[in-house]
Every structure is written in C-alpha cells, then in structure tokens.
Amino acid sequence: MYIHHGRSSLCAALIAVAATNTASALDLEELIITARHDTRTIDVSEALSISPDAAELLRDAPGANVATNGPITGIPQYRGLFGPRISVSLDGSLLAPAGPNWMDPPLSYAVTAQLEALEVYRGIAPVSVAQESVGGAIDARTRRMAFSADDQIRTEGRLVGSAQSVNTGYQIDADLQAANDQHRVKVAAMLQDGDDAEFPGGTILPSRYERQRYDLGYGFRWGDHNIQLDYGYNDTGSSGTPALPMDIDYFEGDLYKLAYRFEPKQGAQLSASIYASELDHGMSNYALRPSPVSPESWRRNIADTRNSGFKLEASLADDTGGWRAGIDGFDENHNSNIDNPNNPMFFVVNFNGAERSLVGGYLEREQNISEHIRVELGVRANRVRSNAGEVNGTPAMMMPPAQALRDAFNAADRDQTDNNVDLVAKLNYAVNDALSLYMGLAQKQRAPSYQERYLWLPLEATGGLADGQLYIGDINLDSEEAHNLEFGLDFAGDRITMHPRVFYYRINDYIQGTALEGTHPATMMVRMMNNMNGTNRADPLQFSNVDAALYGFDMDWAWRLSERMELSGLVNYVRGERKDIDDNLYRIAPPNASLRLSYAGDNWSTMLETVGYSAQNNVSATNRELESSGYAIVNLRGTWQVSPSLQLAIGIDNVFDREYAPHLSGYNRVRNPDIATGERLPAMGTNLFGRMVYTF
C-alpha cells in the first residue's frame, strides 16, 4: 500500500496506519485511500478496474466525479469544478490537450494498469503542487522500481489482461523493470480495444475505442544525486465521442521528461525537471458516426499542440517544520483547422498559433506551533501571457457577419497578460490521537484558456463543455478569482474512521457563457445559417466574466465490522449558483452516495457495492441544460490470489441491468435509432468482466 510522506500531522499518520491495517485484512478494496488532512492518495497499483479511462478511478475520492463525453474522454470534476480549473499532472508534468474540445483530457494520457497512485489534493491545493488550481489538483503517479542497495541487478515484471462483455472490450498491459544501486530501466506497452457499448435500450453509437501506448525510462543515481529520463508514445485510433460534434480519428503524441533530484540525508533537497509533449489530432463528423446527409455539412478538424514546461524546487526541513520554494513554467501552443473533404474551397482557421505561457514562483512554510497545532502558509505569483495569430475562413469570405467577426478579431490586441496571486492558509488541530480538526482559507486565480479568449467564430470548441451550444470567446476576459473556505475533521477510532468536509467557494469573474444581443455579428451569423440550412440552432453564447459560488459537503468513512468484514462509503453534495443572476452553474454532479460491504478470506475477497445519485433539478438555464432523474445501481466483484504471482478477479457492474443516464453524461449528437438526438446519453448496461494480474 502506498502512503504519502511529508506534511502529515501525527493524527494523519495514525489515520494512515489504521487504513493500512484495514487494507491488509480487506485487500479487495478497489481503491485504497490513505488519509491526510489535505489529500487522498488513491493506491491503484492493485485497483480492480478494467475501464480504459483512468479518470474513472476518481469516483472513489470524496468530492470527485467524472464528466463523460466518450469512453476515453472523461474529464475530472471536483466539487462542481472541472476542465482547466483543475490542475491535472502526470508524474508532476502538465499537459495541455491537443483537442480543442478536450477529446484527450490530461488524465487520458495516464495508463491505468501502470499507475501506482492518484493523489487527489482534497479541497485547497498547496501552492507548491499546482500553478493554477481554482478547482483543486490531481497527480497521476506511474509505478517505478526503486534503486536497490547494491550492484546486483534485480528485475520485476507485470502482465495485466482484462476483458468485458458490455462492449467486447479488452486491455493488455505489460511492463518490465530492472534496477541496481546505480541504474534502473523500464519498458512498458499497453493495448486497448472496445466495440460500441450496449445499454438496456440498445447501443451507444459510436462508443468504440482503440489505443496503444509505449513507454521507456532510464534512471541513474550517484551518491545523493539521481536523474530520470522518460519517453512515452501515445497512439489513439478511431474512438467515439457521441456527446461532441465530432469523433476521434486519431491522436498521436510524444511525451518527454528529464528530472533531477538531490536528496542528502540532511540539509536542503533540490529537484528540477523539464518536460515537453508534441500532440497531433484528427477528428471528423463522418468516419465513425452516420455522416451528414448533405455533403456540404461534412467536417474534418486537424489540430496540433506543442507543450513544454519546467520546475525547480528547493526544500529545507527544520525542527519545527519546513520551507519549500520554487519557480515553474508551462507553455502551450495550439493550431486547429477545419475543412470539408467534399469541398476543397471550404476552410476555417479555428485557432492559429494560440499560445498561453505561464511563469510562476512560490514560497511555502509548514510550521508546528505546538504539539497539537500545525499550520501551512503559502504564496504564489503567476504571470500568464496569451496571444494568437490572425484567422480566416470561408464563412468570413461569404457572410458579412462572419467577416465582421474575423476583422474585429484580427484588428484586436490579442497579446494579453494576467498577473495573478494565490494565497493559502491551513490550520490542523489534533484534539487527541483519534480526532483532529481542520480549517483552510485561500485565494486562487486562473487566467482564461485559449478557447475562452480566442474562439472567434460561433463553434463548439469549448474544452469539453458538451452542452450543444455555440460559443465565441472574449479576448479581454479577466482572470477568475476564487475565495475558498473549508472546515473538516478527521476521526480514526478502533473500528470507525470518517473524514467530513464542508466548503464554500466564492468565485469572482467566473468564466461562463452568456447570451448575446440579437444585433451581435455572431448572433446574426447563426440566424443566417439557420435560414440558409433550415436548422434551428440556438443563439450563440459568449464567454464572459460573471459571479458564482459553490458550496457543499463531502465525506468518506469506514466501519470495520470484524477482522475480515468492513462497511465503507462516500457522501457528496455540491451546489453551484450564479450570484449575478438567478441561475445555476452548468453540469454540476447531483447529490450522491455509495455503500460497500467487503469481506476478505485467506486468499480471496468479495465486495458488494451500491451507488446512488439523486435527481438534478438545479440546472443552468443559460446553458439550456436538461434536468436528470435519480438512480441506483448495484455492483459485485471478487478476487482470488491463486499464488503469490497470479491474481484473478471477476465482477459485474450494474447487476440488475438498470437503464439510467448520469447527469454528467453529455447529450447525444449522433443519429441513432436507440437514442434521440439531444437526449442525455445513457450509461452502459450489465457488464461482466474479468482480469488477470501476473507478476514476476
């Protein structure tokens, strides 16, 4: 079991020990969550998960959820915030998706079977772990063999294979690692494939997927120093995204990272890393889904993204706490061009060299005030510069409103700079060995994304909102500014543990689509297109600064009934509201809870789980969001440790084949006799799955 060290109070350490003891007796746990005041470290090295999307693992973290636009396109949501408001890193490295509609969210580049842990920073993230974290921070950590104590080479390998019935999907993952006291090497490969998924009412079209991933790593250690070089290649083939206007034709990408660490037994520690990714993406509305009836409506989008970043950090521990200081930077550059394979004269330069560069610095102090009181204070300053090249397109050459949009965009000052400051203060008070209290205050800021600034033509390239609405950007947007307040407690008794939190986030200048006047060129263009094509698309929205608030409660808990049996669960509630008008925020998870009963034998274990969601009636009128119904499903799974090196597992999700549509699913955009266009997409039906893990 993975336990995160550092910045843990005495009480948090005791909670982690209690969780470890429970896990050893109940190793069925799909996701083992070790408790700290500010994080949930989810050990997924033995997770019983066959989903091709690593984001699905987050459903077992308090406050977390997933907005699903396709089988490998899950976007993390945390306490109602999602997309670029959540900092998602891969072994500490950032990645900006190549898809302007987030068909490849950052967490999709994490390979589930190769992960060691997902660290979810609960609530307010420290300034040292994320550049922009209005909605929190998540880090996906890859399993890596440690250096050994002598020059003898040791090897270890892992082969994971799984299959499921609902889409005849399968996944094969293999890695081989070797290490001694100076060198370590890793070679890994992954293959995923699945057909269109079934639900009780028919088939979800298209929901097939295919993906390959290859990784190489080499580390070298001398004395107190070590370096690590990693390379990954991602190759995603034809994959459905039925909640979006196009499907994935391909994603091809290279990911690089070079990291250095200086870790003496005493004194300051130093770490440094540089990383980059080159991502190419193609999508279309005719390859996987039924093609548009009119050849003039066929669309293809070719996009690419180039990312690079760095981080330099020094830390120093003393008798009463520790200091952490650093500088970091991240640069992303995006291009996106739309065409029609049936009409070589049609084109739209959607984004042309849209760039966003952030350079920041931070200082953080953790201080033991007394035996019972510990505080964390942090400050971060970020400078974010955005720019984009000129744009054009066939609509701007034929339609006066589109021409007005193009000319205004090209004539505008697109070079924008935001200077932002994050402030964090946390207090932990250990009442006794079993109970501690927590309070956190923060100011968090986020500069607009390139879509929010530079979307010049009414389109749906909105970072995965999947609301079916057309948007344009606003070059002059201000940064979001969140003021966060949260309270909680951590209790770890002999048999019962619980970690409740209440929170309130007030976000000034929250970026949200708002209605445009009828005389705006974007509105005039959409209405003109409706008249020409006989369609009835709603008037477009423009990304604007508004005022918003989110508040709620989340908790994870466990009750050890005996040495072999445990009852555990989650409770989540979040409400998101506009404060400038009477409306709700878009795509907020409804109240939900889960309950698990686990039993562990000597070499086998089983678990019965119930997951329930209430109806969501607090929906966004601005986004024309539909209400959703509540539901509950039952899941069952078990494991058998055949030998020290071989584990077999089976399970059934949605045992009673319940037909339901999660609120965080998007709306169907595909002609499908089983699902009406514009109807919320259903979840999969009964799914029988099996998994084998062989280690050597």
Secondary structure, DSSP 8 states (H G I E B T S, - for coil): -----SS--HHHHHHHHHHHHHHHH-TT-SSEEEE-SSEEEEE-TT-----S-GGGGGGGSTTEEEEESSTT-EEEEETTEEGGGSEEEETTEE---SSTT-SS-GGGGS-GGGEEEEEEE-SS--TTT-S--TT-EEEEEE------SSS--EEEEEEEEEEESTT--EEEEEEEEEE-SSEEEEEEEEEEEE---EETTEE-SS--EEEEEEEEEEEEEETTEEEEEEEEEEEE-SB--TTSSSEEEEEEEEEEEEEEEE--SSS-EEEEEEEEEEEEEEEESSSSS---SSGGG--EEEEEEEEEEEEEEEEEEETTEEEEEEEEEEEEEEEEEEEETTEEEEEEEEEEEEEEEEEEEEEEEEEE-SSSEEEEEEEEEEEEEEE-----BHHHHH-HHHHHHHHHHHHS---EEEEEEEEEEEEEEE-SSSEEEEEEEEEEEE---HHHHH--SSB--SSS--SS--EE--TT---EEEEEEEEEEEEE-SSEEEEEEEEEEEEEEEEEEEE--TTSHHHHHHHHHHHHHT------EEEEEEEEEEEEEEEEEEEE-SSSEEEEEEEEEEEEEETTTTEE-SS----EEEEEEEEE-SSEEEEEEEEEE--B----TTTT---B--EEEEEEEEEEEEETTEEEEEEEESTT------TTB-B--S-BTTB-TTSB------EEEEEEEEE-
